[in-house]
Amino acid sequence: MLSNTVAVLLGCALMSLPAMAQLTPYVFSAENSASYNANIAQGSLFVVYGANFGPAQLVQASSYPLTTQLAGTAISVTSGSTSIPCPMVYSIAGAAAAVMPSSVPPGRAMLSLTYNGQSSPFPVTVNVVPSAVGIYTLDSSGLGAGVFTGTDGSVKTFAASSKNGDIITAWATGLGAVSGPDDVVPSSFPNFPGVEVFVGTQAANVIYAGRSGCCVALDQIAFEVPAGVTGCYVPVAVRSGGTISNFVSMAVSSGGGPCSDTAPTVPISIMNRASAGQPVKAAALAAGPVSVLRGLGFDVKLYLSQSLSKLLRVKVSQDDVGKLLLAGQTRNQRELARAMIKYAAAWKALSPAAKLAVRAVLNSNQEGAVADFGQFNTPGALAAGLGGLFPSQGTCSALPSVYRSNSANGLDAGSSLALSGPAGSWTLTPTRAGQYQVLFGTTPIGPNLPTGTYTITGTGGHDVNAFSATLNVGGSVLWTNKAAISSVDRSQPLTVTWSGGPIPGSVVLGGYVNSNTLGLVGFVCTEDTSVGSFTIPSFILATLPAAASGAGMFISPHPLSRQVTIPGMDLAYFMDGSSDAKSLVYQ
């Protein structure tokens, strides 16, 4: 009898082992499935990322109506006291996609996931909105070439570009809620009102903006390509319900066929390799103001944390560095004193010379240099390594605050790099795998590098051979109507004028807002230097939030003007970060 009891208990224990061994599922984020924006529209496709859920192999919904559980994965959204299950689209280890029910009211909601009967212990907060369009991209990164098709269904590419006057369809999600069920293809296809499409700097004629007839929650936005817009990286964005989508690019030429660009852009052959998933080794070297170098990943907080810790002989956190920088930019003496209070004893113990060194390190106008070496496998990752996918000439593009794909494979170029030139001789030291940087301190003070020839050399490392790259810095670009611009109305276009700069050549104009809540948000426009003026459209200015501090605008030589050769690298640039800049108020 005892042996039978033991056998039963043992059998029960063995049967329970799989359940006991199952790990708790966690959800880290929920985002628009095309743009990866945190705002999720009613009736749109979204994706969740996390851990300990989903099958090893992708499982997709194969028929309609969609079910609320797929491969053991279920997602629900709770608003107030009402919990609504989401129609499931796919599930795979660590990721799942679903439809945000149209019945979920706009506002904050809580999202929960269940896998094989076990629920995530910590729901994530999602922001549900009436409309937030995301345009799909060819590499599914939310950056680079968008998914655009012609009337014959063919996908537009660098080799088969759109033509001025063509009717083109952008594939997206997030136009908004539907009146019928979300788990089946709608029975009618009304136009969503008030949808705008911007191509380059122009508003396009919108033909149709509504649900696709093929798939649940998938939107089609058909528009006419405006005249006078050409290039391989023409920006396209959609505005609906007062919110603007991610900016993607479209190849446009006057006659169709292969596209071409007059401004410096990433070579098409390199982009095609990245789009095919083939590794691209690229390097970005730059010298200039830190405000510009940050776009290339210059980690000013890490650098200053290390420098201040050494000078003060106490550990200075990166969070405190951020507070010090923001207080310095806004000239907020109270916040500056509050940020420094914990280091008061260390400051008091410093000699006068050491105090001067600390002030020099915190100088917000100082210049520096950065060199980044990486291997990239997608256009989005390559964009992050080169400071952005710069748009075609005469156009503008908003920059995401955080690139979804960063260089996961930094390349070792040696223990340090050496820079020499009119700004002095400096040593760039590694701050992370593949990145080297240095601050120049009090001399020189920007915004323009002293003219002359600059050279960065490396003796070689595990991944990068020995090299020597040069940059000739000539005449500076002068922002000629800078004095007349101090407050910018974001609802109106803004004309910027300049003189000087590289001729022949191109310039980049940019605006930015830097805040503790949003991070760095900005835009860039490109133009032929000889034109001397550019009007920034209001829809571009509106991508920036209103800001009374931590904001500004600049004009500089085009960063991709100087391509250099580094043995073993597929692509390399040495960028002149000189700029004429000004702090502004955005209203």
N, C-alpha and C positions, 0 to 999 in steps of 0.2 A: 504494500500500500504506500509506504513511504517513498519507494523508488518510483512509483507511478506519479506521485505528487511532485517529486523533484523533476521528473521528465516533463510534466506539464508546465511547471514554472520555467524550466530551461527553454522549452519551446516558445513560450510567450516572450521571454527575454530576447531570444534570437529573432523572433518576428518583429520586435520593436527596434532592433538595432538600426535599420535604415532610417527610420524616422528620427531616432536619437542622433544619428550621424549627420542629418541634414543641417546645413549651416543657415543661420538667420539671414533672410534677404534684406538688403539695404538699398535705398534709392538716394543718389547723390544730387541729381538735377533733373529737371524737366524743361524741354526747349522746343521751339518751333522746328519741325523736321527738315526745313529747307535752309533757314537763315541761322538757326541755333540761337535765336533771340529768346530771352526769358519770358517775354510777353506772349501768351498763347491765346489766339482768337477762338471764339465760339465756333464750333463746326470745323476746326482745322486739324490737320495731322500734327502730332507731336511725338517726341521720342524721349524716353527716360533712360538714364544711365545709372548704374549702380553695381552691386556685387551680390553673388550667391543666389542668382536667379537665372532662369532661362536655360534651354537645351544647348548642348554643345554645337549642334548643327542648326542653321537657320530654319525656322518653321514659319511659313506665311499663310495667311488666310487664303483659301482656294475657292471660295464661293460666297455668294450673298444669300441672305443677310449675314453680316459679320456677327460673330459670337462675342460674348463678354469674357470668355476664357479661351486661351490658346496655348497649347503645349504646357498646361499647368499654370500659366501666367494670367493674372487678372489685375486690372487697374481700376480704381474708383476715385471719384472726386467729390469731396464734401464741402458744401457751401451752407453755412448756418447749421441747421439740424438735418439737412437733406443730403443724403449720399447717393450719387448717381454712377452706375457702372459705365465704363468706356468701351465702345466697340474696338476689338483688338485687330491689329493689322499684321504684326509679326513679333516674334520673340526669338532671342538668341542669348547666349551667355553674356550677362552684363548689360543688355540693352533690349528695349521693347518699344514698339510703336503702337499708338492707338489714336482714336478720334476724340477730341474734346467735345462732349455733347453740346448741342446748340442750346439745350435747356439750362445749362449752368449759367447763372447770372454773372455779369461782369463784376470784378472785384477780387479780393483775396480769397483763395480756396485752399483746401488741404488735399494733397494727393497721396494715396496709399497703394501699395502693391502687395499682392499675395502670390506666392509660388508654392505649388503643391500643398495648399492648405495652410501654409505658414505665412503670416503677415509681417511686413516691415514694421519694426517697433517705433520708428520715428517718421511720421508723415512729413513731406516737404511742402512748403508754401509755394503756390503758383499764382501768377497774376493773370486772370482771365479778362480779356478785353473784347470789345465788339469787333474790331478789325485790326490785324497786324500781319501784313503780307510778308511771306518769305519766298524768294525766287530760288528755285533749285539750280544747282551748278553741276557741270559735267563730272567733276570729281567728288561731288557730295560734301564739299567742305564749307559751302556758304560763301566762298570767295572765288574770284576768277571768272572763267567763261560760264555764262548762264546757259540753261537749257532752253534754246530757241528753235522753233521749227517753222518752215515755210508752209504755204498752202498745200503743197504736195506731201507734207509730213516729214521732209528731210531735215536733219539736224544741221544747224548752221555752225561752221567751224572756220578756222583760219584759212583753209583751202577753199571752202565753199561758203563765202561770206554772204551776209544780207546785202541787198541793193536798195539804194534810196528809192522810196516809193513802194517797196514791197510791203505786203501784209504779213506780219510776223506774229507768232504766238509765243508768249512766255508761259512757262509751266511753273505753277506756284501753289501755295496753300495759305489760307488765312484771310480770305476776303470777308468771311463772316458767317453767321448762322443761316441755316435753311429752315423753312417752315415744316418740312416733312421729317421723316426719321433719318438718323445719321448712319444707320447700318446698311443702307442700300443706295444704289445710284438714284439720284432724284428723278422724278417723273417729268419735271419741267425745268427750264433753264433760263430764268430771268436774269437780266443784267443787274449787277450791283451798282447802285448810283454813286456818282461822285468820285469814280476811280480815275486817277491821273497816271500817265506814264511819261517819264522823262528820259530822253535819249541824248547823250551829250549834255548840252546846256539848254536844249529845246524841249518843249512839251509836245508830245506826239498825239496824233488823232487816234482816240481809242475806239475800236470797232465793237468789241465785246469783252466783258469782264464778268465771268460767272463760273459755275461748276462745269467740270469736264463730263462728257457723256460716258467716259470709260470707267471711272473709278470714284470711290467714295472720298469726299473731302479734298479732291484734287481740283485746282482752279486753272482755267485757261484765260489769258489776257491777250487779246489780239489787238494789234496797233499797226499804224503805218509809219515806216521809217522816214523821218523828216529829210528834206533836201539839205545839202551842204554839210552833212556829217559823215566823216570817213575816218578809218583807222582800225587797227587790230584790237584795241582795248577801249572801245567806246563804252562809257558807263551807262547802265540802264538801271532805273529804280522805279518803284510803284508807290504812289501815295494813296491811301484809302482810310477813311475815317479819321483824318488828321495825323496819321502816323505814316512814316516812310519806311520802305523795305530795306533789306540789305542791298548794297550796290554791287552789281555784277557787271561783267563786260560782254560786249557783242562785237564781232568782226563785221565791219561795214565797208563796202567799196562802191564806187559809182556804177560799175558794170557787173557786180557780182564776182565770183571767182576768188582768187587769192587776194588777201588784204595787204596793205602796206602802211607804214607809219613814217611821219616826218620827224617826230620827237624821239628822243632816246627811249627805247622800251626793251624789255627782256626779249632776246631773240626767240623767234617762233620755234626754231628747232629745239631749243632748250625747254620751252613750255610743252611742246609735244612729248618730249621724253618724260617730263614730270607727270603729264596727264596719263601717260601709259604706265605709270608706276615704276619707271626705271629710275634708279638713283642718280641724282645730279649733285656734284660737288661744287659748291659755290663759296665765294669769299666776298665780304664787304668791308673795305677799309675806309675810314673817314676821319677827318679832323675838322674842328669848328666848335661853335657854342654847344654847351651841354644840352640846352633846350632842343637843339636839332638832333644831336647824337642819341637822345632818348628814343627817337623813332627807329633806331637801329639796335635797340636793346641795351644801350648804355645803362648799367645798373647803378644809378647815382646813389641810391640809398645804401646798397651794399658797400660801395666804394667809400662813402663818407662814414659809414658805421665803422669800417676797419680803420680809416685814417683818424677819426676822432677818438676811437678807443686807444689808439697808440699815443696820441698827443695828450689826452687827459689821463691816461693810465688807469682807466676804468672802462668797463664794458658799456658801450653806447648802442642801444638797440636800433634796428632799422625803423621801427615804429616811431621812436623819438626823433630820428633823423627826418622822417616825413613831416612831423609836426614842426620841427625847426625850419625846414625848407618852406613850408606853407606860410608860417608866421613871417619869415623873411620876405617872401614874395608879396604878401599883403601888407607888409610894414606894420603888423600888429604886435606892438611891443609887449602888451599884456600876455598874449599867447606865447611870445618868444621867452618871456621870463618864466612862465609856467612850465614850458618845455625844458628849460635849463635848470629848474630848481633842484632836481635830484643830483645834478652835477656841480652844484655850487661850491662844495668843498674842494673838489678836484680843480675847478676853475681858479679858486682863490690861491691854490698852491702853485699855480703856474708862474713862470717868469714873464716879464713883459714881452720878450721875444716869442715865447711859446704861445701867448695870447694872440699875438699878431698872426702866428701860423694857423691857429684855430679859426680866426676871422677870415683868413685867406681861403681856407678849405671850404667855408660856408658861403663864399662869394657866389651869388647866383648868376653873375655875368661871366664867369670864367669859361675858358675853353678847354678842350681836351681832344683825345683821339681814341678810337675804338677799332678793333679788328675782329671780325667774326668769321669763323670757318665752320662749315657744316655740310652734312649730306642730307639731301631732301628727296622725298619720294612723291610729293604731291605739289600742285601749283600753290595751294594754300600755305604749305610749309615753306616753299621757296619765296613766296611773298613776304612771310615773316622775316626771313633771313636778309632780304634786301630792303627792308623798310617799307614795303608796300608794293602792290601792283600799280605802278604809276599809269594814269590814263593817257589816252591819245591826245595829241596837241589840240588846244582850244577847248578842252573839256575839264570837268571837275568830278571828283569822287570823294565820298565820305569814307573815312577810315574807321574800321572797327577798333574798339578800345582794347580788345584782346583777340589775337588770332587763335582760331581753334587748333591749328596745326603748327606747332613750333618745331625748331630743329631738335629732334630727339637724339641726333648723332653728331655731337660736336667733334671736330677734328683737331688733333694735337699738332700744333705748328711749332712746338718747342717750348722751352722754359720761359722765354720772354721774347719780345720784339723790340727793335730799336727804331725810333723816329728822329729824323734830323731835318732842319730847315730853318727859315727865318724866325720861327717861333721858339727856336732853341732845340736842344737835344734831350730826348726823353726816353724812358723805358716803359713799355707797355707790359703789364704783368697779368697773368691769368686770373679771372674772377669766377669762371665756371668752365666746363669742358668746351673748348673751341673758341672762347672769347677772351680777349686781351684789351685792357683799357688803362688810361692815365688821365689825370687832370693836370692842367698846366699851372694852376694857382693864380697868383695875382698878375702875372705877365705872360702873354699879352692879354689885354681885356678886349673882348669882341666888340661888335658882332662879326667883324670880318677878319679872316686870317691875314697876317702880313704877306704881301705879295712875294712871289719867288717860287723856288722848287722845293718840294717836300719829298722825302724818301722814307719808306718803311721797309726794313730788312728783317729777315728771319733766317736763322741758321738751320732750320728744319726740325721736324719732330717725327713722331711715330707715323703720322698720316699725311703731313704736308712737307714737300721738299723745300730746300733752301730757296729763298727768293729775294728779289729786290724790286719794289714797285715805286714809281714816281708820279707826282701830281704837280702840275704847273698852275699856280694860282695867279691870275691876272687881275684885271680891273674889277672892282666890286660893283654889284647891282645897287643902285640908289633908289629908294622908294620916294618918289618926288612929291606925292600929295599926302605924305604921312602926317604932316602937321595939321591937316584939315580933318583927319579922322581920329576921333577919340571915343565916340560912342556909336555903335553899329545897331541900326534897326534891322533885326533879322527878317522882317516881313518885306523888306525892300531890297532890290539889287544894289550892289556896291561896286563902284569903279575904282580900280587901283592903277596908278601910273608909275612908271619907272624910267630910269636912264642908265646907261652903262651896261655892264655885263658882257658875257661872251657872245660875239657876233662873228661868224654864224654860230647859233646855239639856241638853247632853250632855257627858260626859267620856270621855277615852281613857286606858286603862291599858296600859302596855307594859313588856316586859322585853327585855333585850339582853345579848349577849356580844360583845366586841370583841377580836379576836386577830389576830396577824400571819399565822396560817395560814388561818383561815376568813374573815377580814374581819369585817364587822358582820352578826350574825345576830340576829333579833328577832321579836317578835310584838306585836300590838295587839288590845285588846278595847274595846268601846264599851258605854256604859250611860247611862241617864237619870240626871242629876245628883241628882235628888231621892231616888233609891233608896238611896244612901249606902253600898252594899256590892256586891261582885261576887266570885264564886268562879271562879278560873281553873282550867279542867280540867287534869288531869294530862297528857292527850295534847298539850295546847298547851305546857305547861312542858317536856315531853320533846323538843320541837323544838329546844331550846337544848342546846348541849353543856355538860358539866360544866366549871365554871370557878371558880377561887379568886380571880381578879383580872380587871380589865377588864370587869366585869359589873355589872348593876344593874337597877332597876325604877323606874318613874315613873308619875305620874298628872297629867293636864293637861286644860284645856278642849279640846273637840273642835276640831281644826284647821280644819274646814270650816264652823264656825259663822258666820263673817263673810264673806258674799259681797259684793264691791264691783264698781263699774262703772268700767272703763277703756275709753275710746273705741277702737273697732276690735278689741277682744278679745271672744271669744265667752264666756269664762268667766274669772273672777278672784276670788281669795280673799286676805284679809289675816288672817294667822294669829297668834294669841296663843300663843307658845311657852312661857309661864310653866308651871312644873311643880314638883311636890314629888317629889323623887327621893332614891334611896339606893343606894350600892354594896352589892352582895350577893354571897354565895357560892352557886353552884348545884351541888348534889350529885347 
